[in-house]
Amino acid sequence: ERSYLFMLDTQSTTFFLNLEEAYVIDSTDTTLTIELPRKKHPCPVCGQRTDKIHDYRLQKVKHIPLLHKSYELFFRKRRYYCPHCAKRFAETVPFLGKFQRMSHLLKQFVISQFSNMKSATEIARQARISVTTALRLFDHVSYPKPLLPEVLAIDEFKGNAAKEKFQCILANPKAKTTLDILKNRKSEDLYEYFTEFSLEQRQNVQHVVMDLSNLFRSVVKTSFPNAQIVADKFHVCRLANWAMEAVRKDVQKEFSDYRRKYFKKSRFLLLKRHKNLTNDEHKEQLALMLQVSEKLCYAYSLKELFYEMMDSADSQTYALRFKRWQEDVLQHNLPQFIRLMNTMIEWKHEIVAAIETGYSNGYIEGCNNRTKVLKRTCYGLRNFERMRNRILYLAVTKNR
């Protein structure tokens, strides 16, 4: 009966350890000793099969965590003897590499943990290995240079890696996949990166989505001869909010201290679209705020007309609404909205392309947010190649 119970216990233990080809020969509260079944092995010299045992060696093996319990795993390893050529050789171990003390499953477990928002220190602690070993295992993960899609999105983010403050991210907004991470945002390096692709691949790119960056625009025009530049609508609409904020700050300088603080705390009422104000109390607050300053009232009406213009379904509707909005801007003559109007004129074709195609940098902004969380969790990522592979690995595993 004791033998039967021990057999059941060893079977369940090896099952949880994912070592069903082995069996437990000894166990304590903190140690497990396993062994493989005895079977014939081919001699590496003469090729003859033999099961004659020369001796045993006890080898300590690092393995996957078992139910969050700390334990030590020992493997009773056989050495076989070939009677034909007198060669002595170790048995083949399916869960352990040659000259290795770390199981294949532990390596897979460590690498898989890098797909979560965890630091290398936390992963190493969980796997009971050193941080250097965890990073060395993850360094086996690498991604080649991608193929260029028909729709390409590019953006920058603050990575602080490889002594560069900003890095660039490339993505396919149509398929929602992350393509690559570039070391910096310098125009000469971006141009060098893109020209490494063949001309045929670069001609295949039909649309490039970006924010209102003159640097990106000049690089794209040089590198992708057939591409239409699409301005991200979020970055365009953000300019209207900035203009509204600039007017508010300018107006409230003349207010008393109490009223100035009130306007600052209630600024979300001015920035939020009027159709999205569902609370009647908020509508009354907004009406009272606009009565205080004629200038603020003009700015709010221009902001609302701007959003209505950006909601246009086609380029013709946009052109008509832009003409009306431009006339109102010139009539009220607010410097903040005059600058916005000049920017809209400068990026006219790119904004029309955004309305016609519907492409945006929404997916890539989500990737940037995930990168910020990863950086905060890891207290920074200084090694660029490791950061690149980590971001791409996260993106690939999240898209599965």
TORKEVO-481390 format. One record per residue: x negated, y negated, z negated of N, C-alpha, C in turn. Coordinates in steps of 0.05 Angstrom, whole numbers, padded with zeros to 5 digits, always signed. Atoms other than C-alpha are relative to their C-alpha. Layout:
XYZXYZXYZ ...
END
This chain:
-00017+00024+00000+00000+00000+00000-00017-00025+00000 +00018+00023+00000-00057-00048-00016-00013-00004+00027 +00012+00001-00026-00090-00031+00050+00019-00013+00020 -00021+00010-00018-00025-00046+00087+00004-00030-00004 -00003+00028+00006-00016-00113+00051-00024-00016+00009 +00024+00014-00009-00088-00133+00064+00000-00003+00030 -00001+00001-00029-00078-00116+00138+00019-00022+00009 -00020+00022-00007-00016-00161+00141-00012-00027-00005 +00012+00026+00007-00054-00217+00106-00021-00008+00020 +00022+00006-00019-00114-00212+00153+00012-00006+00028 -00012+00005-00026-00069-00210+00214+00012-00029+00001 -00011+00027+00001-00032-00274+00193-00022-00021-00001 +00022+00019+00002-00098-00308+00176-00013-00005+00027 +00012+00002-00027-00129-00293+00244+00019-00013+00019 -00020+00012-00018-00064-00314+00277-00001-00031-00004 +00001+00029+00005-00066-00383+00244-00027-00012+00009 +00026+00010-00010-00140-00389+00261-00003+00002+00030 +00001-00005-00029-00124-00370+00333-00024+00017+00007 +00021-00019-00004-00175-00314+00328+00011+00028-00002 -00014-00025+00002-00130-00255+00341-00017+00023+00009 +00018-00021-00008-00187-00216+00373-00018+00010-00023 +00017-00007+00023-00223-00215+00305+00018+00009-00023 -00015-00007+00024-00202-00189+00237-00017-00007-00025 +00013+00008+00024-00218-00209+00166-00010+00024-00015 +00011-00022+00015-00264-00163+00127-00005-00008-00029 +00003+00009+00027-00271-00206+00065+00010-00028-00003 -00010+00027+00003-00239-00268+00036+00000-00007-00030 -00003+00011+00027-00240-00312-00026+00017-00025+00003 -00016+00024-00001-00206-00377-00043-00012-00021+00019 +00013+00020-00016-00257-00417-00003-00015+00011+00024 +00015-00012-00022-00289-00368+00046+00016+00022+00014 -00011-00021-00017-00268-00322+00102-00023+00013+00015 +00019-00015-00016-00311-00268+00134+00014+00017+00020 -00013-00014-00021-00290-00241+00201-00019+00017+00016 +00016-00018-00016-00314-00188+00249+00016+00008+00025 -00012-00009-00025-00300-00166+00320+00001+00031+00000 -00001-00030-00002-00279-00094+00336-00025+00010+00015 +00024-00012-00013-00337-00049+00355+00009+00012+00027 -00006-00011-00027-00338-00033+00429-00026+00000+00016 +00023-00003-00017-00386-00017+00485-00006-00026+00014 +00009+00024-00014-00427-00074+00514-00021+00008+00021 +00021-00006-00020-00470-00074+00577-00026-00012-00009 +00026+00010+00006-00544-00081+00566-00008-00022+00019 +00008+00022-00018-00570-00148+00594-00024+00007+00017 +00024-00007-00015-00633-00113+00620+00006+00022+00021 -00004-00023-00018-00613-00045+00649+00029+00003+00009 -00028-00002-00008-00538-00053+00652+00015+00023-00011 -00014-00023+00012-00522+00011+00615+00017-00009-00024 -00018+00008+00021-00464+00007+00567-00006+00016-00025 +00007-00013+00025-00476+00023+00494+00016-00012-00023 -00013+00010+00024-00442+00017+00426-00017+00006-00025 +00018-00006+00022-00502+00035+00383-00008-00026-00014 +00005+00025+00015-00511-00017+00328-00029+00001-00011 +00027+00003+00011-00581-00042+00310+00002-00012-00028 -00003+00013+00026-00562-00089+00253+00022-00020+00001 -00020+00021+00003-00515-00143+00228-00013-00026-00009 +00009+00026+00010-00525-00217+00217+00025-00017-00007 -00022+00017+00008-00480-00264+00179-00005-00029+00009 +00002+00026-00012-00469-00329+00216+00022-00018-00009 -00021+00019+00007-00433-00390+00190+00010-00015+00024 -00013+00012-00023-00384-00418+00240+00018-00023-00008 -00019+00022+00003-00348-00485+00243+00024+00005+00017 -00024-00006-00015-00276-00475+00263+00021-00020-00007 -00022+00019+00003-00210-00512+00267+00011+00000-00029 -00012+00001+00027-00177-00536+00202+00023+00019-00003 -00021-00019+00005-00130-00486+00170+00019-00011-00021 -00021+00010+00018-00067-00517+00140-00011-00021-00020 +00011+00022+00016-00107-00577+00114-00016+00010-00024 +00015-00012+00023-00146-00530+00068-00029+00003+00008 +00029-00002-00005-00222-00533+00063-00009+00029-00005 +00010-00027+00002-00255-00466+00075-00025+00002+00017 +00024-00006-00015-00319-00436+00102+00004+00027+00015 -00004-00024-00017-00317-00385+00159-00027+00012+00006 +00025-00015-00006-00371-00332+00166+00007+00022+00020 -00004-00021-00021-00378-00285+00225-00021+00021-00003 +00018-00022+00002-00409-00217+00216-00007+00010+00028 +00008-00004-00028-00446-00211+00282-00017+00024+00003 +00016-00025-00005-00472-00145+00309-00022-00006+00021 +00020-00002-00021-00535-00133+00348-00001+00030+00009 -00001-00027-00011-00532-00072+00393-00028+00009+00009 +00026-00012-00009-00588-00025+00413+00005+00017+00024 -00002-00015-00025-00596+00003+00483-00020+00024-00001 +00019-00023+00001-00625+00075+00480-00015+00005+00026 +00013-00004-00025-00644+00071+00553-00025-00017+00004 +00023+00018-00004-00691+00011+00552-00010-00012-00026 +00007+00010+00027-00696-00003+00476+00004-00030-00003 -00007+00029+00003-00668-00073+00486+00019-00004-00023 -00019+00008+00021-00634-00106+00426+00013-00026+00008 -00014+00024-00010-00581-00157+00442+00025-00004-00017 -00023+00008+00016-00524-00194+00407+00026+00006+00016 -00026-00005-00013-00451-00177+00421+00012-00026+00012 -00013+00023-00013-00409-00222+00465+00023-00010-00018 -00020+00011+00017-00366-00269+00424+00018-00019+00016 -00017+00016-00017-00305-00297+00460+00006-00028-00010 -00007+00026+00011-00293-00356+00413-00025-00017-00007 +00024+00014+00008-00366-00378+00406-00020+00001+00024 +00020+00001-00021-00418-00401+00457-00026+00011-00009 +00027-00011+00006-00488-00374+00462-00016-00021-00015 +00016+00017+00017-00533-00404+00408+00017-00023-00012 -00017+00021+00010-00473-00444+00383+00011+00008-00028 -00012-00005+00026-00446-00450+00312+00027-00014-00003 -00026+00014+00000-00383-00489+00331+00018+00014+00020 -00017-00015-00017-00324-00452+00360+00011-00017+00023 -00012+00015-00022-00293-00470+00427+00026-00014-00008 -00025+00012+00009-00227-00484+00392-00004-00025-00015 +00006+00024+00015-00258-00534+00346-00008-00023+00019 +00007+00021-00020-00289-00571+00405+00024-00011+00014 -00025+00009-00013-00222-00573+00440+00017-00016-00019 -00016+00015+00020-00188-00596+00376-00011-00028-00003 +00013+00026+00004-00238-00653+00366+00006-00018+00024 -00004+00016-00024-00232-00677+00438+00030-00008+00003 -00028+00006-00002-00156-00673+00436+00009-00021-00019 -00007+00020+00020-00154-00716+00374-00006-00029+00009 +00006+00027-00010-00184-00774+00413+00023-00011+00017 -00023+00010-00014-00118-00779+00450+00020-00014-00018 -00017+00013+00020-00087-00806+00386-00014-00026-00009 +00011+00026+00010-00096-00875+00354-00015+00005-00026 +00017-00006+00023-00151-00851+00307-00029-00008+00006 +00028+00006-00003-00222-00873+00295-00016+00025+00000 +00017-00024+00000-00280-00826+00306-00007+00009-00028 +00005-00007+00028-00293-00828+00231+00023+00018-00011 -00023-00015+00009-00222-00803+00217+00001+00028+00013 +00000-00026-00014-00227-00748+00270-00022+00018-00011 +00022-00016+00011-00295-00725+00243+00007+00010-00028 -00007-00008+00027-00268-00723+00171+00021+00023+00001 -00020-00021-00002-00208-00682+00193-00011+00027+00010 +00012-00025-00010-00251-00632+00231-00024+00009-00016 +00022-00007+00018-00305-00631+00176-00026+00002+00016 +00025+00002-00014-00361-00651+00223-00010-00029-00002 +00010+00027+00001-00405-00712+00229+00012-00018+00022 -00010+00019-00020-00384-00775+00267-00016+00002+00025 +00017-00002-00023-00443-00767+00313+00008+00024+00017 -00009-00025-00014-00421-00696+00331+00026-00004+00014 -00026+00005-00012-00350-00719+00344-00003-00017+00025 +00005+00017-00024-00374-00774+00391-00014+00015+00022 +00015-00016-00021-00422-00727+00426+00018+00019+00015 -00019-00017-00014-00365-00679+00440+00018-00016+00019 -00017+00016-00017-00321-00734+00467-00015-00011+00024 +00015+00010-00023-00377-00758+00512+00000+00019+00024 -00004-00019-00023-00363-00696+00555+00024-00008+00017 -00023+00010-00015-00299-00731+00576-00009-00024+00017 +00007+00022-00018-00312-00775+00636+00019-00001+00024 -00018+00003-00023-00272-00802+00695-00015-00013+00024 +00013+00012-00024-00297-00815+00766+00014-00025+00009 -00012+00024-00012-00283-00876+00807+00027+00008+00014 -00026-00008-00011-00209-00875+00828+00003-00007+00029 -00008+00008-00026-00176-00881+00895+00018-00024-00002 -00015+00025+00000-00145-00948+00912+00029+00005+00009 -00028-00004-00008-00068-00947+00914+00009-00023+00019 -00011+00021-00017-00023-00989+00959+00007-00025-00017 -00006+00023+00018-00002-01032+00899-00020+00001-00023 +00021+00001+00020-00059-01053+00853+00005-00023-00019 -00003+00021+00020-00054-01092+00788-00026-00004-00014 +00026+00007+00013-00113-01127+00755+00006-00020-00022 -00003+00019+00022-00118-01162+00688-00025+00002-00017 +00022+00001+00019-00169-01180+00635+00010+00005-00028 -00006-00003+00028-00171-01162+00562-00026-00004-00016 +00023+00005+00017-00217-01179+00504-00009+00026-00013 +00010-00026+00009-00258-01116+00494-00025-00002-00018 +00024+00004+00015-00323-01143+00465-00018+00025+00001 +00017-00024-00004-00362-01083+00493-00023-00007+00018 +00023+00003-00017-00431-01080+00524-00009-00030+00002 +00009+00028+00002-00446-01152+00501+00016-00018+00019 -00017+00016-00017-00389-01177+00545+00026-00005-00016 -00024+00006+00015-00329-01213+00514+00025+00012+00013 -00024-00009-00015-00278-01194+00568-00007+00023+00019 +00001-00021-00020-00267-01131+00608+00025-00002+00017 -00022+00000-00018-00220-01118+00666+00012+00028+00001 -00014-00025-00002-00168-01064+00674+00014+00001+00027 -00014-00004-00025-00141-01037+00740+00022+00021-00004 -00022-00019+00003-00074-01001+00745+00016+00001+00025 -00019-00003-00021-00022-00977+00793+00028-00006-00012 -00025+00006+00013+00042-01013+00771+00024+00015+00011 -00022-00015-00012+00085-00973+00818+00002+00028-00011 +00001-00027+00011+00063-00904+00793-00004+00000-00031 +00005+00004+00028+00049-00932+00723-00023+00018-00010 +00024-00014+00007-00021-00903+00719-00023-00020-00003 +00024+00016+00004-00086-00933+00693-00022+00011+00018 +00020-00009-00019-00141-00930+00745-00029-00002-00010 +00028+00003+00008-00205-00958+00716-00003-00024-00018 +00007+00022+00017-00238-01005+00666-00027-00011+00010 +00025+00012-00011-00291-01054+00691-00014-00015-00023 +00017+00010+00022-00349-01079+00649+00004-00029-00007 -00004+00028+00006-00335-01153+00656+00019-00012+00022 -00018+00013-00019-00294-01204+00695-00016-00020+00019 +00016+00018-00017-00352-01239+00732+00007+00006+00030 -00009-00002-00028-00334-01252+00805-00020+00017+00016 +00020-00015-00016-00400-01224+00833+00001+00030-00007 -00002-00028+00008-00392-01159+00793+00026+00013+00010 -00025-00010-00010-00319-01152+00813-00002+00005+00031 +00003-00002-00029-00337-01163+00886-00018+00025+00007 +00017-00023-00004-00393-01112+00881+00014+00027-00004 -00015-00025+00006-00347-01060+00850+00019+00006+00023 -00020-00006-00020-00292-01068+00903-00013+00007+00027 +00013-00005-00026-00341-01068+00962-00013+00028+00001 +00009-00028+00000-00365-00999+00940+00020+00019+00013 -00021-00016-00014-00299-00973+00967-00003-00005+00030 +00002+00003-00029-00296-00961+01042+00020-00021+00009 -00017+00020-00012-00264-01014+01086+00028+00011+00005 -00025-00013-00005-00209-00964+01103+00017+00001-00025 -00014-00001+00025-00190-00956+01030+00010-00028-00008 -00008+00027+00008-00190-01031+01018+00022-00011+00018 -00021+00009-00018-00147-01043+01079+00027+00013-00006 -00024-00015+00007-00097-00993+01051+00016-00015-00022 -00013+00015+00022-00082-01040+00992+00018-00022+00012 -00020+00019-00011-00018-01079+01009+00007-00022-00019 -00007+00020+00020-00004-01116+00944-00019+00001-00023 +00016+00002+00024-00047-01141+00887+00014-00018-00020 -00015+00015+00021-00011-01163+00823-00020-00011-00020 +00019+00012+00018-00047-01212+00778+00013-00024-00015 -00009+00025+00012-00039-01271+00731-00010-00023+00017 +00008+00024-00016-00052-01342+00755-00029-00007-00004 +00029+00002+00003-00127-01333+00758-00013-00006+00027 +00014+00007-00025-00166-01369+00813-00023+00018+00005 +00023-00019-00003-00225-01322+00800+00010+00025+00013 -00011-00025-00012-00183-01260+00814+00010-00005+00029 -00011+00005-00027-00150-01293+00874-00022-00002+00021 +00022+00002-00020-00216-01310+00908-00013+00028+00005 +00011-00027-00004-00243-01239+00896+00018+00018+00017 -00019-00017-00015-00180-01206+00922+00001-00008+00029 -00001+00009-00028-00177-01249+00985-00025+00009+00015 +00024-00009-00013-00249-01230+01000-00002+00030+00003 +00004-00029+00000-00244-01156+00983+00022+00015+00014 -00023-00014-00012-00174-01137+01009+00012-00017+00022 -00009+00017-00022-00161-01166+01078+00030+00001+00005 -00028-00004-00007-00090-01138+01084+00019-00004-00024 -00016+00000+00024-00066-01149+01013+00014-00026-00004 -00016+00023+00008-00011-01197+00992-00003-00004-00030 +00004+00005+00028-00025-01229+00925+00028-00006-00013 -00026+00003+00014+00034-01225+00876-00006-00011-00028 +00004+00012+00027+00036-01271+00815+00019+00013-00020 -00016-00013+00021+00060-01239+00751+00020-00021-00011 -00021+00019+00007+00127-01272+00733-00002-00008-00030 +00002+00006+00028+00113-01268+00658-00019-00024-00004 +00020+00022+00003+00051-01313+00665+00011-00025+00013 -00012+00024-00012+00090-01360+00710+00020-00013-00019 -00021+00011+00019+00149-01367+00661-00013-00010-00026 +00013+00009+00024+00101-01375+00604-00009-00029+00002 +00008+00028-00004+00078-01441+00634+00023-00019-00007 -00023+00017+00007+00148-01469+00626+00003-00003-00030 -00001+00001+00029+00148-01451+00552-00023-00017-00011 +00023+00017+00009+00079-01483+00544+00007-00030+00005 -00007+00028-00005+00105-01547+00577+00021-00010-00020 -00020+00007+00020+00166-01546+00531-00013-00005-00027 +00014+00003+00025+00121-01537+00471-00016-00026-00001 +00016+00025-00001+00076-01594+00493+00017-00025-00003 -00018+00023+00004+00135-01641+00498+00010-00002-00029 -00008+00000+00028+00160-01620+00429-00021-00011-00018 +00021+00009+00017+00093-01632+00397-00005-00030+00004 +00004+00029-00005+00088-01700+00431+00022-00017-00012 -00023+00015+00010+00158-01721+00410+00000-00001-00030 -00003-00001+00029+00154-01698+00338-00022-00015-00015 +00020+00017+00013+00093-01742+00324+00013-00025-00012 -00014+00024+00010+00143-01799+00314+00019+00006-00023 -00019-00008+00020+00185-01759+00265-00012-00003-00028 +00009-00002+00028+00182-01759+00190-00011+00027-00006 +00013-00025+00007+00145-01704+00155+00020+00023-00002 -00020-00021+00004+00208-01666+00137+00011+00009+00027 -00012-00006-00026+00238-01670+00207-00021+00014+00018 +00021-00013-00016+00171-01651+00239-00003+00029-00007 +00002-00028+00009+00167-01588+00197+00025+00016+00009 -00024-00013-00009+00239-01572+00214-00001+00008+00029 +00002-00006-00029+00227-01577+00289-00021+00022+00006 +00021-00020-00004+00164-01535+00283+00011+00028-00007 -00011-00026+00008+00201-01479+00246+00022+00009+00018 -00023-00006-00017+00260-01482+00294-00007+00000+00030 +00008+00003-00028+00219-01484+00358+00010+00024+00017 -00010-00022-00016+00245-01415+00379+00027-00006+00013 -00026+00008-00012+00313-01448+00392-00005-00015+00027 +00006+00015-00025+00281-01493+00445-00012+00019+00021 +00014-00017-00019+00241-01436+00476+00019+00022+00011 -00019-00021-00009+00298-01385+00479+00019-00010+00020 -00019+00008-00020+00343-01386+00539+00027-00004-00012 -00026+00007+00012+00410-01417+00526+00020+00022+00003 -00019-00021-00003+00448-01358+00553-00005+00023-00019 +00006-00021+00019+00413-01313+00503+00006-00009-00029 -00008+00009+00027+00436-01355+00443+00029+00009-00006 -00027-00011+00005+00494-01314+00417+00011-00010-00027 -00009+00009+00026+00496-01344+00347+00010-00029+00003 -00012+00027-00003+00543-01405+00344-00015-00020-00018 +00015+00018+00018+00503-01434+00286-00026-00010+00014 +00024+00008-00015+00440-01433+00329+00006-00020+00023 -00007+00019-00022+00476-01468+00386+00005-00028-00012 -00005+00026+00013+00498-01523+00338-00027-00013-00008 +00027+00010+00008+00426-01530+00312-00014-00011+00025 +00013+00009-00024+00400-01535+00383+00012-00026+00010 -00013+00025-00009+00451-01589+00402-00009-00023-00017 +00009+00021+00018+00431-01630+00341-00029-00008+00006 +00028+00005-00006+00357-01623+00358-00003-00016+00026 +00002+00014-00026+00368-01646+00430+00011-00028-00001 -00010+00027+00003+00407-01707+00407-00020-00019-00012 +00020+00017+00014+00347-01732+00368-00017-00015+00020 +00019+00011-00020+00304-01744+00430+00010+00004+00028 -00008-00002-00029+00323-01759+00502-00021+00014+00016 +00022-00013-00013+00255-01736+00524+00001+00030-00004 -00002-00029+00006+00265-01669+00490+00023+00012+00015 -00024-00010-00015+00333-01662+00522-00006+00004+00029 +00008-00003-00027+00304-01674+00591-00018+00025+00004 +00018-00023-00001+00249-01623+00578+00015+00026-00002 -00015-00025+00004+00299-01571+00555+00016+00007+00026 -00015-00005-00025+00342-01580+00618-00018+00009+00023 +00020-00008-00020+00280-01574+00662-00009+00029-00005 +00008-00028+00006+00260-01510+00626+00022+00019+00008 -00022-00018-00007+00330-01480+00636+00003+00002+00030 -00001-00001-00030+00330-01499+00710-00023+00017+00011 +00023-00016-00009+00261-01468+00716+00006+00030-00001 -00006-00028+00003+00285-01401+00689+00021+00009+00021 -00021-00006-00020+00346-01404+00735-00013+00003+00027 +00015-00002-00025+00298-01415+00793-00015+00026+00002 +00016-00025+00000+00255-01355+00773+00018+00024+00001 -00019-00023-00002+00318-01311+00770+00010+00003+00029 -00010-00002-00027+00329-01321+00845-00004+00028+00011 +00001-00027-00011+00344-01258+00883-00016+00002+00025 +00016-00001-00025+00308-01277+00947-00015-00027+00003 +00017+00023-00004+00259-01328+00974+00016-00025+00009 -00015+00024-00009+00312-01373+01007+00014-00013-00024 -00012+00011+00023+00350-01381+00942-00020-00014-00018 +00021+00012+00016+00285-01395+00906-00009-00027+00012 +00008+00024-00013+00266-01448+00957+00020-00023-00005 -00020+00020+00005+00332-01485+00948-00001-00009-00029 +00001+00007+00029+00328-01482+00872-00025-00015-00007 +00025+00014+00005+00256-01503+00872+00001-00029+00008 -00002+00028-00010+00272-01565+00913+00016-00017-00019 -00017+00015+00019+00327-01585+00864-00016-00004-00026 +00016+00002+00025+00281-01571+00804-00022-00021+00004 +00021+00019-00005+00225-01611+00836+00010-00029+00000 -00012+00027+00001+00270-01671+00846+00006-00009-00028 -00005+00007+00028+00291-01669+00773-00026-00006-00015 +00026+00004+00014+00218-01664+00750-00011-00028+00007 +00010+00026-00008+00199-01725+00791+00017-00022-00011 -00018+00021+00010+00260-01763+00767-00006-00005-00030 +00005+00003+00029+00246-01751+00692-00029-00007-00006 +00029+00008+00001+00170-01759+00703-00013+00007-00027 +00014-00010+00024+00147-01717+00644-00027+00011+00008 +00027-00009-00009+00071-01706+00651-00004+00030-00003 +00004-00029+00005+00075-01635+00622+00013+00016+00023 -00014-00014-00021+00125-01614+00675-00010-00008+00028 +00014+00007-00025+00089-01652+00730-00023+00019+00005 +00022-00019-00003+00028-01608+00717+00011+00028+00007 -00013-00026-00006+00074-01546+00718+00009+00000+00030 -00009+00001-00028+00103-01569+00785-00024+00003+00019 +00024-00002-00017+00033-01577+00815-00010+00029+00001 +00009-00029+00001+00015-01506+00792+00019+00017+00017 -00019-00016-00016+00079-01479+00824-00004-00005+00030 +00005+00006-00028+00062-01513+00889-00026+00014+00009 +00026-00013-00006-00010-01486+00887+00004+00031+00004 -00004-00029+00000+00015-01415+00875+00027+00008+00013 -00026-00004-00012+00077-01420+00919+00003+00027+00013 -00003-00025-00015+00064-01360+00964-00001+00025-00019 +00003-00023+00019+00043-01314+00906+00026+00003-00017 -00024-00001+00016+00106-01332+00866+00023+00011+00017 -00020-00010-00018+00151-01320+00926-00003+00030+00005 +00006-00029-00003+00117-01252+00935+00010+00015-00024 -00010-00014+00024+00135-01235+00863+00030+00003+00000 -00029-00001-00001+00208-01252+00875+00009+00021+00021 -00007-00018-00021+00210-01212+00940-00006+00029-00006 +00008-00027+00005+00173-01150+00917+00010+00011-00027 -00008-00009+00027+00193-01147+00843-00022+00012-00016 +00023-00011+00015+00123-01124+00822-00008-00019-00022 +00009+00016+00022+00096-01147+00756-00023+00014-00014 +00021-00012+00016+00040-01134+00706+00010+00010-00026 -00012-00010+00025+00087-01106+00654-00014+00024-00011 +00013-00025+00008+00054-01038+00653-00029-00006-00010 +00028+00005+00008-00017-01066+00649-00001-00016-00026 -00001+00014+00026+00003-01112+00592+00005+00019-00023 -00003-00021+00020+00027-01051+00555-00026+00015-00006 +00026-00013+00003-00040-01018+00567-00019-00018-00017 +00017+00018+00016-00075-01080+00539+00009+00000-00030 -00010-00001+00027-00031-01077+00477-00010+00025-00014 +00010-00025+00011-00050-01004+00467-00030-00001-00006 +00029+00004+00005-00124-01023+00474-00005-00016-00025 +00003+00016+00024-00116-01076+00420+00004+00016-00025 -00005-00017+00023-00086-01025+00373-00024+00019-00005 +00023-00018+00002-00143-00977+00388-00024-00014-00011 +00023+00016+00010-00196-01031+00376+00004-00005-00030 -00005+00006+00028-00164-01050+00310-00003+00025-00017 +00002-00025+00015-00160-00977+00288-00029+00009-00003 +00028-00009-00001-00233-00963+00307-00019-00022-00010 +00017+00023+00008-00259-01031+00281-00019-00007+00022 +00016+00008-00023-00285-01046+00351-00012+00024+00014 +00013-00021-00017-00314-01005+00408-00022-00014+00016 +00022+00014-00012-00383-01029+00427-00011+00013+00025 +00011-00015-00022-00404-00974+00475+00020-00001+00023 -00020+00004-00021-00371-00992+00542+00009+00026+00012 -00007-00025-00013-00373-00923+00574+00019+00016-00017 -00017-00015+00018-00343-00892+00512+00028-00013-00002 -00026+00014+00000-00289-00946+00509+00016+00005+00025 -00014-00005-00026-00273-00937+00583+00013+00028+00000 -00011-00027-00001-00265-00862+00576+00022+00004-00021 -00020-00003+00021-00225-00869+00512+00027-00012+00010 -00024+00013-00010-00175-00918+00544+00013+00017+00022 -00010-00016-00022-00168-00875+00607+00011+00027-00011 -00009-00025+00012-00161-00812+00564+00027-00004-00014 -00025+00007+00013-00106-00845+00523+00022-00003+00021 -00020+00005-00020-00070-00867+00586+00009+00026+00014 -00006-00025-00013-00074-00798+00618+00018+00017-00017 -00015-00018+00018-00048-00761+00557+00028-00012-00006 -00026+00012+00005+00009-00812+00546+00018+00003+00024 -00017-00002-00024+00033-00804+00618+00008+00029+00005 -00007-00028-00005+00038-00728+00613+00029+00005-00009 
END
